[in-house]
Amino acid sequence: MAHPLPSVPETRSNATFDALMWALSRPGLIRTLPEPGMDGLIDALIDSECRVHTDDETLARQIARTGAEAVPIAAADHVFLTAFPDAAPLDHLSLGSDLYPETGATLILPARIGSGSRLRLTGPGVDGEESLRIDGLPANFWTRRRALIRYPMGFELFLIDGTSVVGLPRSTEVELL
Amino acid sequence: MSLKSLTRDWEPMSYGFLDASAKREIRRKMLKAIAVPGCQMPYASREVPMARGWGTGGLQISCTLLNPKTKVKVIDQGADDSVNAASIRRFLARVSGAPTTLDTLEADLIQSRHRIPEEKLRDNQVLVLQVPNPEPLRPVQPNMSIARQMHADADYGRMWLQLYEQILRAGRVMQGASYPSLVNGRFVMTPSPIPRWDVPKLHMAKHLTILSAGREKRLHAVPPFTRVEPLVFDDVPYRVEEHGALTCTRSGARGFFMNEIPQDDGSSAFEISDSEYGVKTLRQRDGEAVTFGDTWYKHGEMAQ
């Protein structure tokens, strides 16, 4: 019996989400996106129901095509940053509330995975503990993250390095070694 | 920018039945549900060609996750061959071209109504549970705005009171299915109406569990390696159904969750609830080479 075939965008979004879902389910384990960069994430997640902030013009054009509203960082539910020299933008991120934890933002950042400062991860999705090397983030990033997140309030973090993605949900404890 | 660049190519129907915007919304909510284990996330719950309350929540999650390579298994109270399970399996295969299987070990995606298979799930398998009532606080607080506030405050005193009253009245906890469980030490969730037998299988499991209620428009998740602790008092231990010593009358499988079948003389016969495990046991008895996976329960006892 004939069955529908997935279109190219559908296949890409499906594979992108699969990587994101498992990245967030198993923090610290590196998953592979079907295509490098943040474009695939926008196609898989963003549409006219979202409020998005980005600092990159090319991404902004792609986001505008999805119908999402471009807003300042404090009002955004998805934040795509391509340059992240200091951790100050973290202070403006939406963290949701105890009543509505799902309104906490999703932050997508570029990083170098596999080199730089060593992190020890614990929490749901981590079998015992996981260690991970991340470079390219400001020095006080992890202390700011820890200070801001008061579970179940918080934000989700996806670090993108080419086709590699690492997810850090708000439930993960990150210890800088 | 032209009109062509703003639109997608024409398709006779959306792949996997749901349209792209429905999938994106479910994806966003699934990510948040994974990030806050056990917390109920509202979602729009689109129409699917099935009545609400028959597994539409699970169906929407499956439709979002499916691709032509995903091997799908669908079970209903443990059985692969019940009408509900067979219909959902056929629907998923028709709208996505995904291969189907009955074997827990082969499946990538398992949609289930009220059972978790007896064989351990791997760290690349997704279990989608259908949920009729996602709110564990509903029996003690019918107002869902107040229930939301109670979740925000981690105010679960009434859940304990409910259990205490059951012990006082009946001498034991009477909650048979959907046993309220504390996830990651913070949110009390209902594990969907799985028997008490299945709740320990969620604790520090390797697989990802997504629980979705289509009628109630909420979903929640239990990521791998997450604590799931049934609410119990220190001096009244958690007890699963006493099925450890029962033998399946059809297959001879022993030490698993059984369906009780009343007999004419007033006695009961028992049949293994996980139908495919029973079929495997029968095949092995007939001399076929069958691969059994590692099971959560061994000789009727949950392995520590």
Interface residues (C-beta under 8 A of the other chain):
Chain A: M1 H3 P4 L5 P6 S7 P9 E10 T11 S13 N14 A15 F17 D18 L20 M21 W22 L24 S25 R26 A44 L45 I46 D47 S48 E49 C50 R65 S97 D98 L99 P101 E102 G104 T106 G123 P124 G125 V126 D127 Y151 P152 G154 E156 P169 R170 S171
Chain B: S5 L6 R8 D9 E11 P12 M13 S14 Y15 G16 A20 S21 K23 R24 E25 R27 R28 K29 M30 L31 K32 A33 I34 A35 V36 P37 C39 M41 P42 T64 L65 L66 N67 P68 A93 R94 V95 S96 G97 D123 N124 R148 Q149 A152 D153 N184 R186 F187 L208 P223 P224 F225 T226 R227
